[in-house]
Amino acid sequence: MKKRGKKVDFKLLLELYIAFFKVGAITFGGGYAMLPMLQKELADKKKWTTNEDLLDYFAVGQCTPGVIAVNTATFIGYNLAGVLGAFVAVLGMVSPSLIIISIIAKFVTQFSHLEWIQNAFSGIRVAVAVLVLQAVIKMWKSGIKDKIGAVVFLITFSVCLLFSFSPVYIVIAAIVFGIAVKKFFTDKNNNSEGEVK
């Protein structure tokens, strides 16, 4: 990830705004539906972040107040260009929604009963589901690197299917579990090395 400089880089700020504007304009459904676009635009194309970091931002975004996509924009913008970068990235992310909603808000309620409008939204929902699945597969490859990660995934997936816990509790539990397991294996390795000596 690029380091923040002391000078204001207006070119970078413009790129930040345009990149997040594109993501905000093209994706429907927000949140997880934006993952594939964020990956393509920010990780693959711009190299501003990695898939692993993006996964971390989404995890933290679940635990912090606000919209996940906006939180992610804030993290990436701040890492690239400080507070101003965070502001510009968030502005880019929400601008398309503000513009589009302002234009169509009064017309949607008048035409939402039409069959072709309902069919259009049904198609959009299916496409969003496929995009989310694609993002999950990509995140699986970059986020699960060992057996412990696979176990955490299976436990979390099972809990989400069987119970209706808040994502905040699930993420916090995963954090505690990750720290505990890391400490356990670190202590075990240190003890093993001590015994060998």
C-alpha positions in Angstrom: 0.0 0.0 0.0 1.2 3.5 -0.8 2.4 5.6 2.1 0.8 8.9 2.9 3.0 11.9 2.1 3.1 15.3 3.7 2.2 17.3 0.6 -1.3 17.3 -0.8 -1.3 15.2 -3.9 -4.3 16.5 -5.9 -3.8 14.0 -8.7 -4.1 11.1 -6.1 -7.2 12.8 -4.6 -8.8 13.0 -8.0 -7.9 9.4 -8.8 -9.4 8.4 -5.4 -12.6 10.3 -6.1 -13.0 8.8 -9.6 -12.2 5.2 -8.5 -14.7 5.3 -5.7 -17.3 7.1 -7.8 -17.0 4.3 -10.4 -17.5 1.7 -7.7 -20.4 3.5 -6.2 -22.0 4.1 -9.6 -21.7 0.6 -11.0 -22.6 -1.6 -8.0 -26.1 -2.2 -6.8 -26.9 -3.4 -3.4 -24.0 -1.8 -1.5 -21.9 -3.6 1.1 -20.9 -7.0 0.0 -22.1 -6.4 -3.5 -19.3 -3.9 -3.9 -16.6 -6.4 -3.0 -15.9 -7.5 -6.6 -15.7 -3.9 -7.9 -13.5 -2.9 -5.0 -11.2 -5.8 -5.6 -11.0 -5.1 -9.3 -10.6 -1.3 -9.1 -8.5 -0.9 -5.9 -6.5 -4.1 -5.6 -6.1 -5.4 -9.1 -6.0 -2.2 -11.1 -4.8 0.6 -8.9 -2.7 -1.6 -6.5 -3.8 0.7 -3.6 -4.5 -2.3 -1.4 -4.4 -6.1 -1.4 -7.3 -8.6 -1.2 -6.1 -9.5 2.3 -6.2 -5.9 3.4 -9.6 -5.4 1.8 -10.9 -8.4 3.8 -9.5 -6.8 7.0 -11.2 -3.5 6.2 -14.5 -5.3 5.7 -14.1 -7.2 9.0 -13.4 -3.9 10.8 -16.2 -2.2 8.9 -18.6 -4.8 10.3 -17.6 -3.8 13.9 -17.7 0.0 13.4 -20.8 2.2 13.0 -21.8 3.1 9.5 -22.1 1.5 6.0 -19.4 -1.1 5.2 -18.6 0.4 1.8 -18.2 3.9 3.3 -16.0 2.5 6.1 -13.8 0.7 3.5 -13.5 3.9 1.5 -12.5 5.8 4.7 -9.8 3.2 5.5 -8.3 3.2 2.1 -8.6 6.9 1.5 -6.9 7.6 4.9 -4.1 5.1 4.2 -3.4 6.8 0.9 -3.8 10.5 1.6 -4.7 11.0 5.3 -7.9 12.7 6.5 -8.4 14.5 3.2 -8.0 11.2 1.3 -10.6 9.6 3.5 -13.1 12.5 2.9 -12.5 12.4 -0.9 -12.9 8.6 -1.1 -16.1 8.7 0.9 -17.4 11.6 -1.2 -16.7 9.6 -4.3 -18.4 6.5 -2.9 -21.7 8.3 -2.0 -21.9 10.8 -4.9 -23.5 8.4 -7.4 -26.2 7.4 -4.9 -26.9 11.0 -4.0 -27.2 12.0 -7.7 -29.3 9.0 -8.8 -31.6 9.0 -5.8 -32.2 12.7 -6.1 -33.2 12.2 -9.7 -35.4 9.1 -9.5 -36.8 9.3 -5.9 -40.1 10.8 -6.9 -40.5 8.7 -10.0 -39.8 5.2 -8.5 -42.9 5.1 -6.3 -45.1 6.1 -9.3 -43.7 3.3 -11.6 -42.6 0.6 -9.1 -46.0 -1.3 -9.6 -45.1 -1.8 -13.3 -44.3 -5.4 -14.2 -41.1 -4.6 -16.2 -39.7 -2.5 -13.3 -40.3 -5.4 -10.9 -38.6 -7.8 -13.3 -35.7 -5.4 -13.7 -35.1 -5.4 -9.9 -35.5 -9.2 -9.8 -32.7 -9.5 -12.4 -30.5 -7.0 -10.5 -30.9 -9.0 -7.3 -29.8 -12.2 -9.0 -26.8 -10.5 -10.5 -25.8 -9.1 -7.1 -26.0 -12.5 -5.5 -23.6 -13.9 -8.2 -21.2 -11.0 -7.6 -21.2 -11.6 -3.9 -20.5 -15.3 -4.4 -17.6 -14.4 -6.7 -16.2 -12.1 -4.0 -16.6 -14.8 -1.4 -14.6 -17.2 -3.5 -11.8 -14.7 -4.0 -11.7 -13.8 -0.3 -11.7 -17.5 0.5 -8.5 -18.0 -1.5 -6.7 -15.0 0.0 -8.1 -15.2 3.6 -7.9 -18.9 4.4 -4.3 -20.0 4.3 -4.2 -22.8 6.9 -6.3 -25.4 8.8 -7.1 -22.9 11.6 -8.5 -20.4 9.1 -10.6 -23.2 7.5 -11.9 -24.2 11.0 -12.8 -20.5 11.8 -14.6 -20.3 8.4 -16.7 -23.5 9.0 -17.6 -22.5 12.6 -18.6 -19.0 11.5 -20.5 -20.2 8.5 -22.4 -22.7 10.7 -23.2 -20.1 13.3 -24.5 -17.7 10.6 -26.7 -20.5 9.2 -28.1 -21.7 12.5 -28.4 -18.5 14.6 -29.1 -14.8 14.0 -26.2 -13.3 15.9 -25.0 -9.8 15.0 -22.0 -9.8 12.7 -20.2 -7.6 15.3 -20.3 -10.5 17.8 -19.1 -13.0 15.2 -16.2 -10.8 14.1 -15.2 -10.1 17.8 -15.3 -13.8 18.5 -13.1 -14.5 15.5 -10.6 -11.8 16.7 -10.4 -13.4 20.2 -10.1 -16.9 18.7 -7.3 -15.7 16.4 -5.4 -14.1 19.2 -5.8 -17.0 21.5 -4.7 -19.6 18.9 -1.7 -17.5 17.8 -0.7 -17.1 21.5 -1.2 -20.8 22.1 1.0 -21.9 19.2 3.6 -19.2 19.9 3.9 -20.4 23.6 4.0 -24.0 22.5 6.8 -23.3 20.0 8.7 -21.4 22.6 8.4 -24.2 25.1 9.5 -26.8 22.5 12.6 -24.7 21.7 13.3 -24.4 25.4 13.1 -28.1 25.9 15.4 -28.8 22.9 18.0 -26.4 24.4 
